[in-house]
């Protein structure tokens, strides 16, 4: 699923730069193995990344693979190949961040992590519960947790401040390990 067009992207990036923003992300979804579709998603991610880089900001590329895809592992392998191809086309001084679904195969994204144009590879929980997300993260050297749903698990607006703080501390501790 490609991102929707952003007609005023350059204006938005200019405003972000003026406000001291570090970078911005673009999120696409990969729901099943489709070679042309995955390549199109990655191409769009890098097209936008080049525009972000041209404004002096850092792009965060987020081509999320659906954790429920029956062919998730094959999607991830094709995604990796496409991302590496995209990195080869960047300038020597260009730097990007990737935000990727935790892979089925541990350490699949090590080639991205070690690439000179990669600042960081963030792991999104993508719908995994906190326990499973932390287990998968521990199997992936160099990936950094960037969890939302898994981080917020167990936190409720109806909790007392004490219970909320306790749940928040537990979440931080579980992800930090």
C-alpha positions as CSV (number, residue, x, y, z in Angstrom):
1,X,0.0,0.0,0.0
2,X,1.7,3.2,-1.2
3,X,1.5,6.4,0.7
4,X,-1.0,9.0,-0.4
5,X,0.4,11.9,-2.4
6,X,1.6,14.9,-0.3
7,X,1.0,17.9,-2.5
8,X,2.6,20.5,-0.3
9,X,5.4,18.3,1.0
10,X,8.1,20.9,0.2
11,X,6.3,23.6,2.1
12,X,5.8,21.2,5.1
13,X,9.5,20.3,5.0
14,X,10.4,24.0,4.9
15,X,8.2,24.7,7.9
16,X,9.7,21.7,9.8
17,X,13.2,22.8,9.0
18,X,12.5,26.4,10.2
19,X,11.0,24.9,13.4
20,X,14.2,22.8,14.1
21,X,12.7,19.5,13.3
22,X,15.2,16.6,12.9
23,X,13.4,14.6,10.3
24,X,10.1,13.0,9.2
25,X,8.8,9.6,8.5
26,X,6.7,8.1,5.7
27,X,4.7,4.9,6.4
28,X,3.7,2.3,3.8
29,X,2.2,-1.1,4.4
30,X,3.1,-4.5,2.8
31,X,0.3,-7.0,3.3
32,X,1.5,-9.8,1.0
33,X,4.2,-11.0,-1.3
34,X,4.0,-8.9,-4.5
35,X,7.4,-8.2,-6.0
36,X,6.3,-5.3,-8.1
37,X,4.3,-3.9,-5.2
38,X,7.1,-4.1,-2.7
39,X,9.6,-2.5,-5.1
40,X,7.1,0.3,-5.7
41,X,6.7,0.9,-2.0
42,X,10.5,1.1,-1.5
43,X,10.9,3.3,-4.6
44,X,8.3,5.7,-3.2
45,X,10.0,5.7,0.2
46,X,13.3,6.6,-1.3
47,X,11.8,9.2,-3.6
48,X,10.4,11.0,-0.6
49,X,13.6,10.4,1.4
50,X,15.6,12.3,-1.3
51,X,13.2,15.2,-1.0
52,X,13.6,15.2,2.8
53,X,17.3,15.0,2.5
54,X,17.4,17.9,0.0
55,X,15.8,20.0,2.7
56,X,18.5,19.1,5.3
57,X,16.2,16.8,7.3
58,X,16.6,13.1,8.1
59,X,14.1,10.7,6.5
60,X,12.6,7.8,8.4
61,X,11.6,5.1,6.0
62,X,8.8,2.9,7.3
63,X,7.7,0.2,4.9
64,X,5.8,-1.9,7.5
65,X,5.3,-5.6,6.8
66,X,2.0,-6.9,8.2
67,X,2.7,-9.4,11.0
68,X,-0.2,-11.4,9.9
69,X,0.9,-11.8,6.3
70,X,1.0,-15.5,5.4
71,X,4.3,-14.9,3.5
72,X,5.8,-12.4,6.0
73,X,9.3,-13.9,5.8
74,X,9.4,-13.8,2.0
75,X,8.1,-10.2,2.1
76,X,10.9,-9.3,4.5
77,X,13.6,-10.8,2.3
78,X,12.4,-9.0,-0.8
79,X,12.1,-5.8,1.2
80,X,15.7,-6.1,2.5
81,X,17.0,-6.6,-1.1
82,X,15.0,-3.6,-2.3
83,X,16.1,-1.4,0.7
84,X,19.7,-2.3,0.0
85,X,19.3,-1.3,-3.6
86,X,17.8,2.0,-2.5
87,X,20.7,2.6,-0.2
88,X,23.2,2.0,-3.0
89,X,21.6,4.9,-4.9
90,X,22.0,7.4,-2.1
91,X,24.9,9.9,-2.0
92,X,27.9,9.2,0.2
93,X,26.8,11.9,2.8
94,X,23.1,10.9,2.9
95,X,21.8,9.4,6.1
96,X,18.5,7.7,6.7
97,X,16.7,5.9,9.5
98,X,14.6,2.7,8.9
99,X,11.6,1.8,11.0
100,X,10.8,-1.9,10.3
101,X,8.6,-4.6,11.5
102,X,10.5,-7.1,13.7
103,X,11.7,-9.8,11.2
104,X,10.8,-13.4,11.3
105,X,14.5,-14.4,10.7
106,X,16.7,-13.0,13.5
107,X,19.2,-10.4,12.4
108,X,17.8,-10.2,8.9
109,X,18.4,-6.5,8.8
110,X,22.1,-6.5,9.9
111,X,23.1,-5.5,6.3
112,X,21.0,-2.3,6.8
113,X,22.4,-1.7,10.2
114,X,26.0,-1.9,9.0
115,X,25.4,0.3,5.9
116,X,27.2,3.7,6.0
117,X,24.1,5.5,4.9
118,X,22.0,4.1,7.8
119,X,21.8,6.1,11.0
120,X,19.6,3.6,12.9
121,X,17.2,0.7,12.3
122,X,14.2,1.0,14.6
123,X,12.0,-1.9,15.4
124,X,8.3,-1.3,15.3
125,X,6.1,-3.7,17.3
126,X,3.6,-3.8,14.5
127,X,0.8,-5.4,16.5
128,X,2.9,-7.8,18.6
129,X,2.2,-7.7,22.3
130,X,5.0,-6.4,24.5
131,X,6.3,-9.8,25.6
132,X,6.5,-11.1,22.0
133,X,7.9,-7.8,20.7
134,X,10.6,-7.8,23.4
135,X,11.5,-11.4,22.7
136,X,11.9,-10.7,19.0
137,X,13.8,-7.5,19.6
138,X,16.3,-9.4,21.7
139,X,17.0,-11.7,18.7
140,X,17.9,-8.7,16.5
141,X,21.3,-7.2,17.2
142,X,21.5,-3.5,16.6
143,X,17.7,-2.8,16.2
144,X,16.3,-0.3,18.6
145,X,12.8,-0.5,20.1
146,X,10.4,2.0,18.7
147,X,7.2,0.5,20.1
148,X,3.9,2.2,20.5
149,X,1.1,-0.3,21.0
150,X,3.5,-2.7,22.8
151,X,4.8,0.1,25.0
152,X,1.3,1.3,26.0
153,X,0.1,-2.2,26.7
154,X,-1.7,-2.2,30.1
155,X,-1.9,1.5,30.4
156,X,-5.4,2.9,30.9
157,X,-6.9,6.3,31.3
158,X,-8.8,5.1,34.3
159,X,-5.7,4.0,36.2
160,X,-4.6,5.9,39.3
161,X,-1.4,7.9,38.9
162,X,0.4,5.2,41.0
163,X,-0.8,2.3,38.9
164,X,-0.1,4.2,35.6
165,X,3.5,5.0,36.8
166,X,4.0,1.4,37.8
167,X,2.8,0.1,34.5
168,X,4.9,2.7,32.7
169,X,8.0,1.6,34.6
170,X,7.3,-2.1,33.9
171,X,7.0,-1.4,30.2
172,X,10.2,0.6,30.1
173,X,12.1,-2.1,32.0
174,X,10.7,-4.9,29.8
175,X,11.8,-3.1,26.6
176,X,15.1,-2.0,28.0
177,X,16.2,-5.5,28.8
